Amino acid sequence: MRTTEKTIAALLLSALATLCGGALALADGAPAGGDVHVAQTLGDRELTVVLRRVDAVPGPLRVDVITHEGSAPGELRLRVARPGGGGGPEAVVALGATPGPHHGTLRVDTAGPQELAVDDGERVALIPFVVPVAVMSPAEGLTYRGFVAAGLLLLVALGTAVTARHGWVVLLPAGGFVAALAVAVTAALLSASTPAPPRPGEDVDATEDAVRDPYSVQRPSTSDLSRPPVTLLLRAGSTGDALDLELSLTDGASGRPVDDLLVHDDALMHLVVVTPSGGLRHVHPVRVSPGEYRARLRAPEPGHHAVSAEISRRGGGVQLLRSPTGFDVPGTPVDPSSPPAAGARDVNGTPVDVAVTGARAGEPTTITARVGTTADLQPWLGMVGHLIVVGPLPDGEPVGDAAQRAPVWAHAHAMVPLTPGATGGPPDETVAAYGPVVTFTHTFPLPGRYRVWVQNQRDYALVTTPVLLDVGAGEGGTP
Amino acid sequence: MTRRWMRAAPVAALLVAVVVAAAVVLFARPGSGSAPAALEAATSRHGVRLVVDAARAGTTGVDVEVSGAPDVDEVRIEPAMPHMGHALPPIPAQRTGDGRYRAAEVPLDMAGQWELTVVVDDARGAERVVFPLLISG
């Protein structure tokens, strides 16, 4: 009898060990989240700030700052803090004269919404991001608990079988064992098809509670997570040979500042400015406070500038905000330059050959650009190429004024080819292996004369190729 | 002992059969992805039947059968991924027989929801039919 008791004690101890093991298994899991790439036009520099994934909290946050051609050397101070939390530990990133990645490491203490402050000494850009935690779905939890309970009940059944005087007593733990096993197996089978909770920071606001337990977030009564449109207010202030743009985003319904922009195509906001002479500026304003964004344009031209901003609100889709005012720079406008139509040309030392097929309204038009001679393009904003379309534009008018009234502003992409079996997310800017041929397909809704710009990155420099494109009337005439 | 085993054998066989049948019912899924996907739609002048060789990510052949008004000049396929805002250049389909066309290489490289627009061009103009198509990974 004493031996039996010892056996049972040993069995119970091993069961306890299993339970502890189970509890440990609860704590780990696949790391959540991925890298965040954010393009920032901070002062005179065009930077890409890459926040690497945080694997453990508290733990290190590695930040890569990628500089581009023409970026002045200097220092950036990085801080990470909770929104409104003020200063945290600092890291200094020394930017060299050579364009490329520069590294800094910060420390993150808690999961939840955070802000990365990027300070160039003159202005502080605040990049909101979320430090996620690995969470287990209720079905997964049930699976673990079911198997642990089944294991315990099996031991109890064995113990009862050895010690009990009546055989039927064994049926109680044995039945419990079968029930627990059934629960565990059912939960395991169903866990794969359990709907994921709304993603904090993407679908719903990233509060501390929502990040720690996304399953606790009450889904809205409707499946529509979208939010009201945004009003873009624009002010331009001159600072010597540069122009500081102040952008305010307010909610189209409540009028309050909009502070829920997602990082979309590797930026919080893509600001496209068409200059009076027909130039294109594609910059990424920095967030300085909720709803307030700033960008600096170098070498502004006198005359009227047309402006649009592409943004994406949390829970909603992408919106293109066209400023109804644009902005004016005092002075006499220069005559607009007319870019070449399709064909070969040289853009700041890069040979570019553009071919166009189709070019009829209502039909897909394919624009193919051969940029450089070898496959050495780098992804810019997550894409191999960007195509920006503005038109139709009347002749003999400053382009900024014409673009202000142009019915069509469009933005198409040439995507990074998928690598089968690749893990760890899309390649970043340091991978110079794409092109040289980039293809865009866009259906022009109206016939007329368009200005299009093909944008690619090569040797950490942005190659912007302007093309004049005449789109003919479609088969069915003008719609 | 042998007699007892003889009696138990059919019961055991029955049990095994039930378990196998249950497993088949539980885990068997209707095949998807690799089998050709056939879709049909009609415009005011033509009936269009679209057969995608393999609705999986990768380059696939697409057959188009056009019925109705004869004298079709050209059939093109315009693939697009609406969710990504991404369109591919139109792909002309070669005539392979009476009312039959084939585009041998349609690069549907990404898994997800696609839209294949079939353009049927004849003397009276172009007609477009949109086929939603789910491409598995």
Boltz contact constraints between the chains, C-beta under 6 A:
constraints:
  - contact:
      token1: [A, 364]
      token2: [B, 78]
      max_distance: 6.0
  - contact:
      token1: [A, 364]
      token2: [B, 90]
      max_distance: 6.0
  - contact:
      token1: [A, 366]
      token2: [B, 89]
      max_distance: 6.0
  - contact:
      token1: [A, 418]
      token2: [B, 109]
      max_distance: 6.0
  - contact:
      token1: [A, 441]
      token2: [B, 87]
      max_distance: 6.0
  - contact:
      token1: [A, 441]
      token2: [B, 88]
      max_distance: 6.0
  - contact:
      token1: [A, 441]
      token2: [B, 89]
      max_distance: 6.0
  - contact:
      token1: [A, 475]
      token2: [B, 125]
      max_distance: 6.0
  - contact:
      token1: [A, 475]
      token2: [B, 126]
      max_distance: 6.0
